[in-house]
Amino acid sequence: MEKVNWKVEGMTCTNCALTVNKYLQSQGMQNVKVNFIGGDVSFELPENSSPKAIAKGINGLGYTVKNDDPTKKSKRLFSNHLQRFWFCFVFTGPLMLHMIPGVHIHFLMNPYVQLGLTIPVFIVGMDFFGRSAIRSLLKGIPNMNVLIALGAVAAFGYSLYGTLIGRAEEFLFYETAATIITLVFLGNWMEDRSVETTQAALKKLAVKQKSMANMIAYDDQHQEHVFPVESTSLKVGDLLLIKSGEQVPMDCKILWGEAQINEAIISGESVPVFKKMNDHLIGGSILESGTIKAYVTAVGEDTVLSNILRLVRDAQSEKPPVQQLADKISAIFVPTVVSIAVITVLINYFATDIGFGASLLRGIAVLVISCPCAMGLATPAAIAVGLGRAARNGILFKNAKSLEIFKSIKQVVFDKTGTLTTGHFDIVGASVGQWSIVNGQWEKTSNEVNASNNIITPEEFKRIAYSLEKYSNHPIASAISKNWKSKEDIRWAKIEEVKGLGMQATDKDGNTYVAGSFKAAAALTNDHSHNVYIIRNNELLGWIDVADEIRAEAKEVINSLKKRGIKTILLSGDKKEKCEQVGKILGIDLIIGEQTPEHKLEKIAQFNQEVPTAMVGDGINDAPALAKATVGISLSDSTQVAMQSAQVVLMNHGLKNLPLALGLGKHTYITIKENLFWAFAYNIVAIPVAALGYLNPTFGALVMGLSDVVLAVNSVRLNFKKVV
């Protein structure tokens, strides 16, 4: 099947998205995803299906497919709601003049003059609302335009009937039909602008994807030439020259030079990061100082920025649990309102003496005052703003559910190495035979690890350690292999990593080697104070000590969580003594060390049963626990396995924005509740008021449009609201 990604304009709420979704499914499309915030529509096109026909069908529903297909050129009048409004207003304005108290313009009371002014408005209105209403009814998904079309047709038809039978003075409601259409076009335009406002942060990121680049090429004389190209034309492997002040056009790897890089677009952190040869650069970041040569490692949808945009869009398209009630009501809203409008007309006509004309006006008022869009917009608008602000600050939510769940988190579990600490280790001690590291240098001492191994020299010990640890992604292993790199490493017949223990290997001669924690050496020594033990043929060769720094922001983050009443827990596979040392410095409530991945998983399951629990980790051994936690959080420099297992990724290479993530989750949920309260309260109050005759259709049409603006404005407040 062909994967199709379109931009569809005109969707303003989940009811619109549902209409498009149901249509695509009815046409046999697979894996349909519709996100009205941003207008993203994706699906898999079956063989023998025509994209032109599908696009034409969506256009027929009242929306506009914006792609390279010629069908995007709609046959309807005008291209947007603002143009429709101004056209209609030219004719509706005069009709509204005689509605002003004390204003009597004689010729405007002529029914044929009013009919002439109303017809252009009615044609434009029915071209949009009528066409959309009929299509939605045929698909079995009545949308809000059904209500608008019914109200306008009822007012126009009733007036036209009176004009034709010569009793226009009793049936003169042309201005009602024209005003409904005109003001709803104005309201729809305001809806569109409101939805666009919620996308501001994401649009800023998208703009960063487009820039100019200095491409390097060589002629047949091996002379270097630099020429400008658009970043969108770059391919993987292209060579680039990036100078001070320029934007990194695509994801790259530095071949030459050094630079200070501003990665605020991804991390939310404005402090530049130092980059050197072999370091990776993120497309969209800014080179603040220095000059580098680099080659392109990813383009288009494969870049980090594109992945972020995709994650945010995917998260926006998902429905959190709080949306379920609103969706159920929205699904039956239109037929319910139509029924209420009919009942309103009948009760007022038969139970009162106001006459059919006044009864009809009350029914029309019910139709135009009701707003299913308000309920459909309540949750997505808040989610879009919350996710946008999070992305702008280097916080990536993979789904909207995680954003909502954050409101109930009562405790946060931290891994130690690479999470609370930097994960950048230095070798601070080692011992083999009679040799030990003292003040950074190997010296001969009397402290023998194992007398039978005196023949092992420090160089041989380092070679063994490097040969084992280079196959591990553990931060401690990476530090050892980096510091003790050897050109003459051992060629293993077999090597594997046992989680929680370390590396195990066998050479070509059948000798067995182990580089692991004290658990691997417990039968050989009682000294459990060291980080790594090297074992050969079940004999202890020596040990290695490493040390890393506590993250600068860790103390502040822990204090912030504790002020909010959130319990903090340290859960690590490292030795208990080292865990307690770090935990006491940071003021962590509960410290649990020497845990295998299986034990971590059990502990997280236990914590989840007690209260909703978030887990923050970075290593492969954290992956099961991250997946098990109520919300799993990983850092951007974590292993790929950890990042895949987590629902939230902190892109600022640290914990700094963890309180912001928790605060955004809580306040996004508060905003959703406020929006839903307004949406339900508005409809519950407005519909009876209109049915009782206290609200005319003209004012109702205006208020209906403004109701969605209220929701959008409240949602946009999340961009500026203090959440921490």
LOTILO-785999 format. One record per residue (C-alpha): residue number from 1; x, y negated, z negated. Coordinates in steps of 0.001 Angstrom, whole numbers, plus 500000, padded with zeros to 6 digits. Layout:
// residues N
   n     xx     yy     zz
 NUM      X      Y      Z
...
// end
This chain:
// residues 724
   n     xx     yy     zz
   1 500000 500000 500000
   2 501108 496440 500737
   3 501587 494163 497699
   4 499821 490811 498207
   5 500399 487659 496140
   6 498205 484632 496830
   7 497517 481219 495378
   8 493787 480591 495096
   9 492446 477114 494349
  10 489108 476245 492815
  11 489078 478716 489892
  12 488424 476824 486668
  13 487547 479519 484125
  14 487452 483253 483506
  15 484010 483423 485129
  16 485623 482286 488391
  17 488453 484778 487920
  18 485915 487547 487279
  19 484074 486674 490493
  20 487273 486960 492546
  21 488331 490107 490673
  22 484999 491882 491276
  23 485019 490900 494960
  24 488524 492296 495520
  25 487667 495525 493725
  26 484494 495882 495794
  27 486660 495647 498932
  28 488843 498554 497769
  29 491814 496537 496508
  30 493985 498228 493867
  31 495769 496851 490751
  32 493934 493544 490979
  33 495204 490749 488717
  34 493597 487303 488695
  35 494917 484398 486622
  36 492788 481293 487091
  37 495365 479226 485163
  38 497823 478669 487959
  39 495601 480328 490574
  40 497670 483517 490871
  41 495952 486468 492561
  42 497770 489741 493225
  43 496580 493118 494491
  44 497587 496113 496558
  45 496135 496080 500056
  46 495054 499521 501343
  47 495976 500564 504853
  48 493607 499437 507606
  49 492463 496497 505457
  50 492705 493001 506902
  51 494186 490263 504708
  52 492431 487708 506922
  53 489052 489270 506144
  54 489817 489394 502418
  55 490953 485757 502417
  56 487816 484773 504337
  57 485694 486544 501737
  58 487369 484677 498853
  59 486936 481387 500717
  60 483272 482263 501123
  61 482893 482542 497346
  62 483768 478873 497041
  63 487513 479171 496452
  64 490435 478472 498762
  65 493237 480891 499551
  66 496468 478944 499898
  67 498817 481077 501958
  68 500206 481181 505465
  69 497071 482776 506809
  70 495057 480641 509229
  71 491906 481513 507322
  72 492881 479086 504623
  73 491474 476321 506796
  74 488007 476196 505334
  75 485014 475275 507501
  76 483361 473459 504600
  77 483291 469726 504378
  78 486207 468104 502555
  79 489044 469908 500834
  80 488671 469092 497142
  81 486182 467972 494517
  82 487447 464399 494319
  83 486825 463843 498041
  84 483342 465367 497702
  85 482580 463150 494708
  86 483507 459886 496427
  87 481556 460798 499552
  88 478466 461657 497507
  89 478850 458621 495267
  90 478506 456281 498269
  91 474952 457576 498765
  92 474087 458340 495144
  93 475124 454931 493790
  94 472215 453034 495380
  95 469788 455736 494227
  96 470962 455274 490653
  97 470439 451481 490732
  98 466680 451614 490247
  99 467201 453899 487265
 100 468751 450981 485391
 101 466171 449253 483132
 102 465094 445869 484540
 103 466493 446568 488001
 104 463801 446878 490737
 105 464924 447090 494324
 106 461750 447460 496364
 107 463084 449233 499421
 108 464798 451874 497269
 109 461363 453005 496065
 110 460567 454087 499600
 111 460637 457908 499577
 112 462025 458088 503106
 113 464922 455765 502157
 114 465659 457996 499160
 115 465369 461083 501370
 116 467823 459576 503862
 117 470331 458794 501079
 118 469914 462204 499474
 119 470268 464417 502566
 120 474066 463816 503077
 121 474653 464503 499381
 122 472455 467600 499475
 123 474239 468989 502557
 124 477678 468564 500979
 125 476429 469985 497689
 126 474839 473042 499225
 127 477864 473601 501470
 128 479849 474144 498277
 129 477492 475073 495418
 130 474892 476815 497569
 131 477353 478867 499539
 132 479220 479872 496365
 133 475976 480698 494537
 134 474631 482928 497321
 135 477945 484775 497686
 136 478208 485377 493949
 137 474635 486653 493774
 138 475245 489016 496687
 139 478303 490368 494838
 140 476257 490781 491664
 141 478373 488264 489740
 142 476316 485071 489333
 143 478537 482089 488571
 144 477924 478592 487257
 145 477231 477310 490780
 146 473990 479327 490730
 147 472736 477045 487955
 148 473805 473878 489765
 149 472353 474983 493099
 150 469021 475982 491525
 151 468739 472649 489719
 152 469560 470578 492811
 153 467304 472649 495116
 154 464398 472448 492650
 155 464642 468646 492351
 156 465132 468128 496101
 157 462468 470634 497154
 158 459901 469222 494729
 159 460555 465674 495974
 160 460452 466712 499631
 161 457120 468485 499070
 162 455640 465337 497563
 163 456942 463204 500423
 164 455455 465503 503080
 165 451980 465608 501455
 166 451937 461831 500967
 167 452106 461804 497162
 168 455728 460743 496790
 169 455094 458550 493738
 170 454255 461702 491740
 171 457163 463764 493065
 172 460051 461289 493380
 173 463146 463073 491960
 174 465584 462601 494846
 175 467984 460658 492615
 176 468024 463626 490202
 177 469163 466048 492920
 178 471788 463622 494258
 179 473067 462701 490800
 180 473393 466324 489699
 181 475509 467179 492736
 182 477642 464033 492499
 183 478361 464212 488781
 184 479082 467944 488844
 185 481656 467320 491580
 186 483182 464731 489233
 187 483079 467206 486359
 188 484669 469941 488469
 189 487461 467582 489445
 190 488056 466811 485770
 191 488103 470568 485087
 192 490721 471060 487785
 193 492875 468289 486351
 194 492499 469715 482856
 195 493602 473173 483944
 196 496555 471680 485813
 197 497587 469850 482640
 198 497855 473148 480769
 199 500349 474325 483384
 200 502717 471385 483060
 201 505511 473287 481280
 202 505414 476204 483689
 203 505398 473901 486718
 204 508518 472157 485423
 205 510278 475513 485298
 206 509115 476386 488803
 207 510505 473125 490216
 208 513925 474029 488846
 209 514051 476964 491217
 210 514506 474687 494228
 211 517773 472806 494741
 212 520691 472281 497120
 213 523839 474381 496894
 214 527453 474058 498093
 215 528174 477268 499975
 216 531776 478411 500578
 217 532749 480076 503863
 218 536058 480962 505493
 219 537036 480664 509145
 220 539296 483044 511116
 221 542334 481125 509815
 222 541227 481802 506214
 223 540549 478112 505724
 224 537905 477326 503107
 225 534881 475281 504180
 226 532103 473939 501963
 227 528709 472980 503353
 228 525295 472252 501798
 229 522410 474728 502045
 230 519005 475061 500393
 231 519069 477378 497397
 232 516141 479340 498826
 233 518340 480469 501757
 234 521047 482009 499537
 235 521684 485752 499483
 236 523345 488036 496957
 237 527123 487861 497398
 238 527245 484298 498775
 239 530109 482187 497422
 240 529310 478836 495838
 241 531149 475764 494642
 242 529377 474154 491687
 243 530623 470783 490472
 244 530032 468687 487384
 245 526468 467408 487095
 246 525028 469911 489588
 247 522332 472493 489028
 248 523209 476166 489242
 249 521137 477174 492297
 250 520738 480889 491592
 251 521967 483463 489097
 252 525746 483674 489534
 253 528956 485139 488149
 254 532012 482907 487762
 255 535048 483860 489866
 256 537209 480817 489088
 257 537132 477891 486705
 258 535557 476915 483399
 259 532572 474764 482574
 260 530130 473525 479945
 261 526642 474733 480892
 262 523350 473276 479665
 263 520904 476207 479481
 264 518059 474224 477908
 265 515719 475300 480717
 266 515900 478848 479356
 267 516980 478560 475760
 268 515443 475266 474716
 269 518863 474408 473289
 270 520444 471226 474683
 271 523936 471919 473301
 272 526142 473018 476244
 273 527557 476557 476291
 274 531181 477199 477348
 275 531489 479555 480334
 276 534623 481068 481902
 277 535606 483636 484515
 278 533338 486710 484672
 279 530615 484966 482667
 280 527112 484910 484111
 281 525190 481724 484907
 282 521415 481361 484947
 283 519857 479685 487963
 284 518315 476335 487015
 285 520876 475544 484287
 286 523032 472411 484603
 287 526824 472276 484839
 288 527582 469311 482561
 289 531372 469339 482960
 290 533960 471299 484896
 291 534100 472842 488355
 292 533639 476511 489157
 293 533482 478967 492032
 294 530932 481730 491696
 295 529129 484358 493687
 296 525370 484870 493743
 297 524153 487900 491751
 298 520388 487509 492091
 299 517962 485498 494225
 300 514218 484973 494514
 301 512074 487129 492273
 302 515118 488884 490773
 303 516517 485820 488992
 304 516213 485293 485241
 305 514043 482196 485751
 306 511701 484026 488132
 307 511391 486872 485646
 308 510498 484358 482949
 309 507868 482741 485159
 310 506443 486143 486004
 311 506320 487160 482351
 312 504493 483968 481417
 313 502006 484339 484285
 314 501381 487970 483351
 315 500865 487011 479732
 316 498412 484283 480747
 317 496354 486735 482785
 318 495915 489089 479836
 319 492975 488759 477500
 320 493651 488737 473764
 321 491117 490417 471447
 322 489498 487104 470478
 323 488371 486618 474095
 324 486241 489767 474191
 325 483118 488249 472619
 326 483203 485234 474924
 327 483610 487516 477944
 328 480577 489602 476955
 329 478436 486494 476588
 330 479753 484924 479812
 331 478828 488067 481771
 332 475126 487598 480956
 333 475160 483806 480557
 334 473876 482734 483983
 335 470846 485074 484156
 336 470042 484181 480538
 337 470092 480432 481272
 338 467978 480887 484411
 339 465436 482782 482300
 340 465443 480049 479635
 341 464954 477400 482351
 342 461942 479251 483814
 343 460444 479746 480351
 344 461044 476046 479602
 345 459082 474997 482693
 346 456222 477386 481950
 347 455903 476511 478251
 348 456046 472770 478856
 349 453546 472953 481710
 350 450965 475192 480059
 351 451466 474293 476405
 352 451773 470525 476763
 353 450133 467828 478820
 354 453322 466325 480338
 355 452616 467702 483813
 356 454544 469894 486180
 357 457018 467197 487275
 358 458234 466491 483735
 359 458265 470224 482948
 360 460384 470862 486013
 361 462834 468131 484955
 362 463282 469824 481587
 363 463965 473147 483304
 364 466481 471465 485603
 365 468129 469825 482588
 366 468577 473288 481019
 367 470246 474534 484201
 368 472736 471679 484546
 369 473564 471118 480865
 370 474597 474727 480254
 371 478238 475520 480781
 372 479562 479086 480982
 373 482926 477615 481976
 374 483372 476269 478461
 375 483374 479778 477004
 376 485519 481080 479821
 377 488058 478279 479445
 378 488313 478280 475645
 379 490878 481044 475218
 380 492910 480855 478464
 381 493494 477106 478132
 382 494957 477488 474641
 383 496965 480566 475650
 384 498390 478742 478693
 385 499559 475766 476635
 386 500923 477958 473848
 387 502869 480151 476282
 388 504077 477088 478185
 389 505423 475404 475063
 390 507020 478678 473988
 391 508733 479131 477387
 392 509953 475543 477288
 393 511631 476303 473947
 394 513181 479592 474968
 395 510502 481920 473560
 396 509100 484532 475931
 397 505873 486354 475107
 398 505362 489398 477315
 399 501647 489428 476586
 400 499021 487113 475152
 401 498095 489666 472476
 402 501447 489155 470747
 403 500857 485418 470556
 404 497566 485986 468770
 405 498904 488731 466472
 406 501576 486377 465108
 407 498872 484674 463048
 408 498644 487677 460720
 409 502352 488569 460282
 410 503108 488892 456559
 411 506673 490214 456655
 412 509634 490146 459042
 413 512211 492934 459221
 414 515712 492052 460454
 415 518507 494217 461747
 416 521900 493023 460487
 417 524574 493394 463128
 418 523978 491144 466093
 419 520758 489777 464624
 420 521504 488121 461285
 421 525193 488141 462213
 422 526757 487009 465472
 423 527682 490524 466574
 424 531080 489252 467729
 425 533466 491341 465674
 426 537145 491006 464938
 427 539342 493865 463733
 428 540404 492846 460233
 429 541927 496113 459055
 430 543028 499576 460155
 431 545114 502434 458864
 432 546672 505565 460384
 433 549302 507679 458612
 434 551737 505295 456957
 435 550723 502356 459128
 436 548180 499665 458237
 437 547163 496270 459556
 438 548275 493541 457160
 439 547563 489900 458030
 440 546781 490884 461589
 441 549986 492885 462113
 442 550804 496601 461917
 443 553104 497307 458987
 444 554473 500505 457467
 445 552976 501169 454070
 446 552862 504012 451597
 447 549085 504355 451906
 448 548747 507519 453911
 449 545334 508428 455276
 450 546368 511990 455905
 451 549925 513179 455492
 452 549578 515738 458240
 453 549008 512993 460737
 454 552134 510904 460193
 455 553203 511657 463732
 456 550294 509534 465057
 457 551591 506126 465920
 458 549465 502961 465880
 459 549614 502834 469700
 460 548320 506394 469999
 461 545628 505657 467413
 462 544520 502587 469346
 463 544439 504596 472596
 464 542203 507231 471045
 465 539884 504618 469525
 466 539635 502702 472814
 467 539007 505841 474873
 468 536092 506750 472622
 469 534509 503370 471957
 470 534582 502062 475530
 471 531646 504360 476286
 472 529439 502747 473620
 473 527387 499531 473768
 474 527430 499114 470002
 475 528820 495677 469029
 476 531512 497234 466801
 477 532552 499616 469572
 478 532665 496738 472049
 479 534972 494782 469727
 480 537366 497733 469349
 481 537475 498473 473084
 482 538003 494787 473872
 483 540831 494265 471362
 484 542592 497581 471908
 485 542169 497988 475658
 486 544587 500548 477105
 487 545544 501415 480675
 488 546265 505004 479652
 489 542913 506024 478236
 490 542042 509655 477648
 491 540068 511475 480337
 492 537256 513306 478590
 493 535724 516588 479684
 494 532621 515647 477709
 495 531555 512577 475744
 496 528266 511505 474168
 497 526898 508985 471690
 498 524975 510310 468704
 499 522737 507552 467382
 500 523512 506660 463792
 501 526781 508627 463776
 502 529013 507474 466633
 503 530905 508813 469656
 504 531798 512492 470079
 505 534133 513753 472815
 506 536132 516748 474019
 507 539300 516457 476127
 508 540487 518822 478869
 509 542480 520853 476335
 510 539470 521464 474116
 511 540415 519010 471352
 512 537399 517349 469726
 513 537327 513681 468740
 514 534891 511558 466769
 515 534643 507800 466246
 516 531841 507110 463828
 517 530493 505921 460514
 518 531175 507403 457099
 519 528451 510000 457748
 520 530718 511556 460371
 521 533657 511652 457926
 522 531856 512422 454652
 523 533304 515939 454471
 524 536865 514623 454927
 525 537090 511635 452562
 526 535337 510027 449616
 527 536263 506541 450725
 528 533074 505094 452265
 529 534208 501470 452402
 530 535280 501341 456073
 531 533346 500717 459309
 532 534769 503294 461722
 533 536520 506600 461086
 534 538587 508350 463796
 535 538606 512155 463599
 536 540447 514736 465711
 537 539795 518479 465409
 538 538013 517877 462130
 539 541012 516003 460670
 540 540809 512359 459673
 541 543280 510278 461662
 542 542478 506867 460273
 543 539935 504154 459834
 544 539105 500708 461243
 545 537496 497703 459532
 546 535750 494932 461422
 547 533978 491783 460355
 548 531515 489422 461982
 549 530024 486082 460972
 550 526553 485363 459686
 551 524643 483307 462256
 552 524695 479624 461423
 553 520904 479352 461666
 554 520110 482545 459701
 555 519913 480921 456246
 556 517574 478163 457457
 557 515334 480664 459257
 558 515041 482919 456191
 559 514199 479935 453964
 560 511574 478738 456448
 561 509873 482135 456461
 562 509887 482388 452678
 563 508309 478916 452365
 564 505429 480196 454506
 565 504955 483169 452199
 566 506448 485709 454631
 567 508455 488513 453044
 568 511919 489106 454562
 569 513526 492549 454825
 570 516989 493627 455972
 571 516916 497085 457589
 572 520260 498236 458938
 573 522333 501292 459743
 574 525391 499594 458248
 575 526814 500477 454848
 576 524709 499526 451879
 577 527444 497349 450344
 578 527828 495240 453506
 579 524058 494895 453867
 580 523727 493741 450261
 581 526518 491228 450755
 582 524774 489639 453758
 583 521320 489911 452193
 584 522325 488143 448980
 585 523973 485286 450875
 586 520796 484728 452927
 587 518347 485300 450062
 588 516523 488218 451712
 589 513782 489813 449582
 590 514416 493516 450305
 591 517696 495101 451491
 592 517815 498635 452942
 593 521079 499967 454410
 594 522504 503152 455903
 595 519433 503887 458013
 596 519436 506026 461153
 597 517133 505054 464056
 598 514738 507747 462852
 599 514760 506311 459335
 600 514194 502797 460713
 601 511189 504068 462625
 602 509749 505677 459497
 603 510282 502509 457459
 604 508606 500299 460087
 605 505625 502683 460226
 606 505387 502455 456425
 607 505620 498646 456486
 608 502940 498430 459199
 609 500528 500374 457000
 610 501047 497881 454201
 611 500782 494583 456144
 612 501317 493391 459763
 613 505088 493448 460308
 614 507427 491863 462846
 615 510781 493455 463612
 616 513785 491510 464928
 617 516599 493560 466454
 618 519115 493663 469266
 619 520645 497123 469668
 620 519699 500422 471294
 621 519204 501921 467842
 622 516590 499216 467138
 623 514466 500035 470201
 624 512143 502623 468586
 625 511519 500358 465595
 626 510878 497343 467849
 627 508288 499317 469781
 628 506650 500593 466574
 629 506395 497229 464789
 630 503245 495115 464954
 631 505343 492695 466999
 632 508850 493526 468235
 633 511232 490582 468708
 634 514596 490780 470452
 635 517330 488268 471216
 636 518351 487324 474746
 637 521810 488861 474328
 638 520310 492155 473163
 639 520669 495428 475010
 640 518250 495969 477884
 641 516577 498797 475975
 642 515869 496507 473019
 643 514533 493741 475270
 644 512252 496203 477057
 645 510931 497560 473745
 646 510171 494125 472295
 647 507044 492064 472977
 648 508833 488754 472334
 649 512296 487620 473461
 650 514161 484678 471895
 651 516217 483166 474722
 652 518380 480818 472674
 653 520927 483495 471723
 654 519874 483339 468120
 655 517131 483173 465515
 656 516616 479421 465580
 657 513192 479488 467234
 658 511699 482384 465265
 659 509737 480048 462923
 660 508513 478113 465983
 661 507329 481361 467599
 662 505407 482312 464457
 663 503978 478795 464165
 664 502883 478717 467795
 665 501142 482050 467348
 666 499219 480804 464327
 667 498241 477434 465801
 668 497353 478856 469202
 669 494869 481114 467442
 670 493515 478120 465487
 671 493106 476212 468764
 672 491296 479179 470355
 673 488860 479326 467419
 674 488263 475554 467685
 675 487648 475861 471431
 676 485271 478800 471061
 677 483379 476999 468292
 678 482933 473977 470545
 679 481923 476112 473551
 680 479299 478078 471613
 681 478063 475086 469614
 682 477775 472944 472746
 683 475626 475486 474584
 684 473568 476461 471508
 685 472704 472796 470811
 686 472559 471383 474353
 687 470211 473952 475899
 688 467392 473569 473302
 689 467781 469759 473393
 690 467355 469820 477179
 691 464417 472251 476945
 692 462609 469915 474519
 693 462969 466999 476902
 694 465508 464939 474949
 695 468110 465116 477689
 696 467532 464245 481320
 697 469284 466163 484121
 698 471421 463196 485186
 699 473046 462794 481779
 700 473230 466572 481435
 701 475291 466899 484631
 702 477834 464419 483307
 703 478024 465984 479837
 704 478479 469456 481321
 705 481668 468356 483106
 706 482959 466545 480041
 707 482471 469645 477853
 708 485351 471399 479614
 709 487547 468329 479338
 710 487097 468415 475552
 711 488448 471973 475496
 712 491389 471116 477734
 713 492334 468063 475657
 714 492177 470102 472453
 715 494352 472781 474058
 716 496905 470275 475357
 717 497344 469065 471754
 718 499368 472254 471223
 719 502161 470678 473271
 720 502668 468031 470595
 721 501171 469530 467447
 722 503505 470233 464511
 723 503444 474004 464085
 724 506422 474630 461783
// end
